[in-house]
Amino acid sequence: MEWDNDIDGEIEIFDSNNDIQFIISNRRAFDMLFHKCSGSKYENIKDYFIDRYTESSRNYLQLMKDKYPQVNKDISDFFLHILAAWWIQILSEVASHELDEEEITRFVKEYITFGTGGWKRLMNL
């Protein structure tokens, strides 16, 4: 996952076209990981992904602050955790529903638009 730090344009936490293709290509694997691995060594995989995504978010905020001192990085760990859990649940939902590529693409673009507005306000951009 690569972070686009374009402060003057849209701030995206991932490349939507590549991630849409990644989600579509790996939908069945996500479905198995998130819904069909109880009792296996992967049964807590969601927690693992949430922790990794939360840490990535903390690192991203620090990188943004280092590059752009005006950025507010004082965002609670719990808020970052909840956002990470939300994203993993989104992947879980996409994996478990029979959505076609157009529906997934539309949803991801809506999610990015929604999230970008909130991040801009939180980070004082």
Secondary structure, 3 states (H helix, E strand, C coil): CCCECCCCCCCECCCHHHHHHHHHHCHHHHHHHHHCCCCCCCCCHHHHHHHHHHHHHHHHHHHHHHHCCCCCCCCCHHHHHHHHHHHHHHHHHHHHCCCCHHHHHHHHHHHHHHHHHHHHHHCCC
